[in-house]
Amino acid sequence: MTQYRAHFDATVRFVDGGSLTVDRFRLDIPTESVDESTLARLFVEYLGLALVRDAELRNISVLEERHKGSRGTEIDSAEMGQRVIDLSQTIFDGLVTYPGLPAPRITSYLSREESRSRYAAGTEFAIDTITMVGNTGTYLDTPFHRYPDGEDLSAVAIEKLVGLPAEVFHLEDASQRGIPAEIFLERELRGSAVLLHTGWDCHFGTNEYGKKAPFLTERGAAHLVEVGVALVGIDSVNIDDTESGGERPAHTLLLKAGILVVEHLTCLGQLPARGARFTAVPPKVRGFGTFPVRAFAEI
């Protein structure tokens, strides 16, 4: 579905005095054909302004752009039809997920040729072995990853992993690496999977992936804990700043609060800001804190 955003400058004047001026504001709009009065109303409603006398818009342009989540422009799921979007990186022999950690090794335990002597004529199987660290591909972090007494993969309730309402923040054009708390303030996030689309997955598997990557700030993580989200996912090398000298405040705060973390997501740009359902389920392994998942979203 084609989506549009309006770019404009604006001045809002209030009946009890004072004014608000904005430059180069960007607002999701429901259709390409929105007149100035409707655009002004959407702008005022989006900001939640009261006692407005008038709103003057200038330098208006409408561009074909993906919505970022402005109120009043939610996508009707009936218009889109039922879809499933795969959000997982593919794991293969030699894949480098996190620079500095060993790559997975996939070998044959029992080849198809060797199996023929064990089964009836015309019947053969392949049994393979994979050796890898838990931090491979797209993976889930449980509290046990950070805390020895936290829930591990076997203890996390399946309800925390399946069909979570997804709140997607499209940040691929952000001007700074750190994702601040302020971007979350205008949405109701309790119980949701907050998915941070930075666009950094375009570097996955390259040397650039681990350099100056986007991350969630400590204040951003603290806000998500305060509002009670269920899970936080990101399409970057780490939810924390890996160039901070070893500090991991986002992991520390989120996992202490029992909020699960999914890293190395991909294809988040295909999701609407609201309306999808997110699932990321690992195997049920006792005494293990991190493991690859098949993450996907249902629209």
Residue, then its C-alpha position, 0 to 999 in steps of 0.5 A: m500500500t502506498q503511503y504519504r507524508a506531508h512536509f510543511d512549516a506551521t504557526v499555531r496561535f492560541v485563543d489565550g495568547g501565545s503561539l507555536t512555530v515549527d519548521r520542516f515538520r513531517l506528518d503521516i497523512p491518510t491519502e495523497s489528496v489532503d487539503e490545507s484545512t484537513l492537514a491543519r486539523l490533523f496537525v493540531e490533533y496529532l500534537g494534542l493541542a487545546l485552545v487553538r485559535d488558528a493554524e497557518l501552514r506554509n511550504i506544504s509538500v506531499l511525498e510518497e513515504r512510509h508512515k512513522g506512526s502519526r495518530g489517525t493514519e493507522i492502516d486498516s488490516a482489511e485493506m492490506g490482507q493477511r500477510v506474514i513477514d519473516l524478520s529473521q536473518t538466515i544462519f549458515d556455516g561461517l556466518v558472522t553475526y556479532p564481530g568477535l564471536p565465533a561463526p557457526r559450523i555445520t557438519s554432517y553427523l550421518s550423510r544420506e549416502e551413509s544412511r542407506s545401509r541403515y534403512a530399507a532400499g530407497t530410504e535415506f536421511a541426513i542428520d547434521t550437527i551445528t556448533m554455535v554460540g547462542n548469539t547467532g543470527t536473530y536471537l532472543d535474550t532472556p534475563f538469564h543472559r544477564y542475571p544468574d537468577g533470571e528466567d532462562l529459555s525454559a522458564v520464559a512463558i510462551e505467552k511472552l513470545v507469541g502474537l505480541p502487539a507490535e509498535v514499530f518505530h521507523l528510525e532509519d533516517a534518524s540523525q543520531r545513533g542513540i535512540p532517546a526516550e522522547i520518541f516513545l512518549e506519544r504512544e501507549l506501549r504497555g504489553s507491546a513488542v517495541l521494534l526499533h527499525t534503524g535500517w542497520d540490517c543492511h550492513f549485516g554480515t559486513n565489517e561495517y555492521g559493528k561500527k557506529a551502530p544505532f542503539l537504545t539509550e539508557r533513558g530510552a530503556a528506562h522509559l520502556v521499563e516504566v511503561g511496562v513493555a513486553l519485549v524490545g527488538i532492534d535490527s542493529v548489532n546490539i541494543d546497547d552502544t558497543e563502543s561505550g567501553g563495556e557498559r550495557p545499560a539497556h540490557t541491564l534495565l530491560l532484562k532486570a525488569g523481565i523484558l525480553v530483547v531480540e537483536h539482529l532483526t531484519c525487514l522491519g521496514q515492511l511493517p506498519a507503525r501499528g497493527a502487526r503481531f510479533t512472534a519470536v520463539p526459541p527452543k526450550v533449553r534449560g540453563f541457557g540465556t540466549f538462542p536464535v529465533r524464527a521471528f516474524a510479524e503477522i499483518 
